């Protein structure tokens, strides 16, 4: 492309500091260096994790920062040594990289690449510099990919080539939301046919868990949320019943144990609250239940629970981006979508021009949207 090797000026949403709304600004995006890729983002979803960035509740985030991690776009240019993509390819940036070299990437039983932000900061590129500036000031990256920028740069370990025919305004959900929830049921829990599941939180990721449980053949899927407006969609996607804890006279975990044969086979916490994490564990069958933690807990959170909950046979697991080795798996998931094996399109409730990003966050925080997609 004619812009290769040049600085590109474009619009981006910047969080200048914690607890302030994003501001749409003109930014300068430098060309990619060796083993880096510059991408023109076409569509990006607004995820609850992005709201955590705005609220300052994610650990180790530097401000000002360009959030966004659920995007899809087209490769504009590549740096020296990049072989996995070429200009013009449709791609999904990966908020969890797959470097292919660390002990996690070499282990078939985990996807938690040691280049992730939870282990090493992704506020800057691997050479400890930024590709973003605004008003003469350095702007930090988010998870290396910063999809709230029309053009963004990432290492080649954090990008996956997808089908040429994939609709970018739909498959951007595979960057986080759908993959995270669906994989938590399929990969992490390994839900068995005929089982009983409970899903705490029916947002975009929670509903993707519901879809995964149904796909795995669960006989009973109980959705839990304090927003009853989400129940219709949850039942459309496979939930057999839904509960609002506010309507109950006793803790929801006690009700779930009573409703089932001494507890559910699988529970999923998809909110990111320590109280519901414990409730989800307590709702599991005493001797054989598995609880999967999917929601992102606030920075500095600590959990206190009765160790007998685990001693008696329950299993407590975490699921990071659905357990997928992202570079290998995301393209396959997109291909499955193109073959109509699953349909995350139903999670998209609003499509907005990028300039209305603040409206998108308002819809998220008010519970009026499941997923809002921003288009550049």
Buried (B, 14 or more C-beta within 10 A) or exposed (E): BEBEEEEBEBBBBBBBEBEBEBBBBEBBBBBBBEBBBBBBBBBBBBBBBBBBBBBBBBBEBBBBBBBBBBBBBBBBBBBEEBEBBEBEBBBBBBBBBBBEEBEBBEEEEEBBBBBBBEEEBBBBBBEEEBBBBBEEEEBBBBBBBBBBBBBBBBBBBBBBBBBEEBBBBBBBBBBBBBBBBBBBBBBBBEBEEEBBBBBBBBBBBBBBBBBBBBBBEBBBBBBBBBBEEBBEBBBEBBBBEBBBBEEEEEBBBBBBBEBBEEBBBBBBBBBBBBEBBBBBBBBBBBEEBBBBBBBBBBEEEEEEEEEEBEEEEBBBBEBBBBBBBBBEBBBEBBEEBBEEEBEBBBBBBBBBEBEBBBBBBBBBEEBEBBBBBBBB
